[in-house]
């Protein structure tokens, strides 16, 4: 572990600027951020390039679900880093610590004001002010100033240590799977998923939904994975042999019966991306729920309604919970789950890091992130090189 890191006065960073004909992203030399109260400055070791966010940054996203952001800005919202200097009010973070950084920033005087730091400035004037005036610059840079509340120390010896010494042997880029997984953890905790219960996860072959499968399995739940991607389901089952899989046919009644054949279903988590708007799997998954079933809606679909009979929701005593991101306790719980060894990440969870790119090769990295998202593989940007 590094004990002393020299901070240069300038650094390289990707700068995003909005223009009338779209956006431009340029690699620039900019001043290195300085620490302030409520923050730390970190050396960014690896960014996770989530394809959905990459599409927003490049104006290729779904027009029905537009992420706005201040301009200019440094984008980037999931990273593994090392603390360089901590603000005077830091009580747990100190130089040299390995940390993960997650983007769900809340107003300190009003937690209802929320932004996805480095990606989305929220829909309220107060959230846009928070993003533009305080947290404009994200993590696609050599260094970053990060909020104390969003910077989490992890056990480097356990996570990255050699298996011969009792460690798990994860690479630095693989650790970026942890902050991404907080979204699914928050959704499952929001419906109070318990060991021994049966949960349907659909679509089950994307990054967030794959993490939902890994978390539910680690908790001790029985998982039924529903996806049209039969190849990916096969790969999923190789990693998690106890997971049951269903490839929907498009016949809702038939698909419901197939799901129910695996036993009474206690819960359903939907992690549909905007591109899944209109997909018919929602009805069959909801119809498969038993009495007192619970539904967690985590995705970004643009559908105006969900296919749920009012009277059936009443007769079955169904609970429907929309879940936007997660709570701080969810991040703590996710870290404990991974550090205990109960939940695998990265390659061990079926999501290997298939590409690592320097800042100079950011455009190649963005392209790879979109291409490899078909199999939920991970692509990493390495601001200080790829070791």
Secondary structure as the mmCIF struct_conf table of DSSP 4:
data_model
#
loop_
_struct_conf.conf_type_id
_struct_conf.id
_struct_conf.beg_label_comp_id
_struct_conf.beg_label_asym_id
_struct_conf.beg_label_seq_id
_struct_conf.end_label_comp_id
_struct_conf.end_label_asym_id
_struct_conf.end_label_seq_id
BEND BEND1 UNK A 3 UNK A 3
HELX_LH_PP_P HELX_LH_PP_P1 UNK A 6 UNK A 8
BEND BEND2 UNK A 9 UNK A 9
STRN STRN1 UNK A 10 UNK A 19
TURN_TY1_P TURN_TY1_P1 UNK A 20 UNK A 21
STRN STRN2 UNK A 22 UNK A 31
HELX_LH_PP_P HELX_LH_PP_P2 UNK A 32 UNK A 33
TURN_TY1_P TURN_TY1_P2 UNK A 37 UNK A 38
STRN STRN3 UNK A 39 UNK A 48
HELX_RH_AL_P HELX_RH_AL_P1 UNK A 51 UNK A 57
TURN_TY1_P TURN_TY1_P3 UNK A 58 UNK A 59
BEND BEND3 UNK A 61 UNK A 61
TURN_TY1_P TURN_TY1_P4 UNK A 63 UNK A 64
BEND BEND4 UNK A 65 UNK A 65
HELX_LH_PP_P HELX_LH_PP_P3 UNK A 66 UNK A 68
BEND BEND5 UNK A 71 UNK A 72
STRN STRN4 UNK A 73 UNK A 73
STRN STRN5 UNK A 79 UNK A 86
TURN_TY1_P TURN_TY1_P5 UNK A 88 UNK A 89
BEND BEND6 UNK A 91 UNK A 92
TURN_TY1_P TURN_TY1_P6 UNK A 95 UNK A 96
STRN STRN6 UNK A 98 UNK A 101
STRN STRN7 UNK A 104 UNK A 106
BEND BEND7 UNK A 108 UNK A 109
TURN_TY1_P TURN_TY1_P7 UNK A 111 UNK A 112
STRN STRN8 UNK A 114 UNK A 116
TURN_TY1_P TURN_TY1_P8 UNK A 117 UNK A 119
STRN STRN9 UNK A 120 UNK A 120
BEND BEND8 UNK A 123 UNK A 124
HELX_RH_AL_P HELX_RH_AL_P2 UNK A 125 UNK A 133
TURN_TY1_P TURN_TY1_P9 UNK A 134 UNK A 134
BEND BEND9 UNK A 135 UNK A 135
BEND BEND10 UNK A 139 UNK A 140
STRN STRN10 UNK A 141 UNK A 141
BEND BEND11 UNK A 142 UNK A 142
STRN STRN11 UNK A 143 UNK A 147
HELX_RH_3T_P HELX_RH_3T_P1 UNK A 148 UNK A 150
STRN STRN12 UNK A 151 UNK A 153
HELX_RH_AL_P HELX_RH_AL_P3 UNK A 156 UNK A 160
BEND BEND12 UNK A 161 UNK A 161
HELX_RH_3T_P HELX_RH_3T_P2 UNK A 163 UNK A 165
TURN_TY1_P TURN_TY1_P10 UNK A 166 UNK A 166
TURN_TY1_P TURN_TY1_P11 UNK A 172 UNK A 172
HELX_RH_3T_P HELX_RH_3T_P3 UNK A 173 UNK A 175
HELX_RH_AL_P HELX_RH_AL_P4 UNK A 176 UNK A 190
TURN_TY1_P TURN_TY1_P12 UNK A 191 UNK A 192
TURN_TY1_P TURN_TY1_P13 UNK A 195 UNK A 196
STRN STRN13 UNK A 198 UNK A 202
BEND BEND13 UNK A 203 UNK A 203
TURN_TY1_P TURN_TY1_P14 UNK A 204 UNK A 205
BEND BEND14 UNK A 206 UNK A 206
HELX_RH_AL_P HELX_RH_AL_P5 UNK A 207 UNK A 219
TURN_TY1_P TURN_TY1_P15 UNK A 220 UNK A 220
STRN STRN14 UNK A 222 UNK A 226
BEND BEND15 UNK A 228 UNK A 228
HELX_RH_AL_P HELX_RH_AL_P6 UNK A 230 UNK A 239
BEND BEND16 UNK A 240 UNK A 240
TURN_TY1_P TURN_TY1_P16 UNK A 241 UNK A 242
STRN STRN15 UNK A 244 UNK A 246
BEND BEND17 UNK A 250 UNK A 250
HELX_RH_AL_P HELX_RH_AL_P7 UNK A 252 UNK A 260
TURN_TY1_P TURN_TY1_P17 UNK A 261 UNK A 262
STRN STRN16 UNK A 265 UNK A 270
HELX_RH_3T_P HELX_RH_3T_P4 UNK A 274 UNK A 276
TURN_TY1_P TURN_TY1_P18 UNK A 277 UNK A 278
TURN_TY1_P TURN_TY1_P19 UNK A 280 UNK A 280
HELX_RH_AL_P HELX_RH_AL_P8 UNK A 281 UNK A 287
TURN_TY1_P TURN_TY1_P20 UNK A 288 UNK A 288
STRN STRN17 UNK A 289 UNK A 297
BEND BEND18 UNK A 299 UNK A 299
BEND BEND19 UNK A 304 UNK A 305
HELX_RH_AL_P HELX_RH_AL_P9 UNK A 310 UNK A 315
TURN_TY1_P TURN_TY1_P21 UNK A 316 UNK A 317
STRN STRN18 UNK A 319 UNK A 322
BEND BEND20 UNK A 325 UNK A 325
HELX_RH_AL_P HELX_RH_AL_P10 UNK A 328 UNK A 339
TURN_TY1_P TURN_TY1_P22 UNK A 340 UNK A 341
BEND BEND21 UNK A 342 UNK A 343
HELX_RH_3T_P HELX_RH_3T_P5 UNK A 346 UNK A 349
TURN_TY1_P TURN_TY1_P23 UNK A 350 UNK A 350
STRN STRN19 UNK A 353 UNK A 357
HELX_RH_3T_P HELX_RH_3T_P6 UNK A 359 UNK A 361
HELX_RH_AL_P HELX_RH_AL_P11 UNK A 362 UNK A 372
HELX_RH_3T_P HELX_RH_3T_P7 UNK A 373 UNK A 375
TURN_TY1_P TURN_TY1_P24 UNK A 376 UNK A 376
STRN STRN20 UNK A 378 UNK A 381
TURN_TY1_P TURN_TY1_P25 UNK A 383 UNK A 384
#
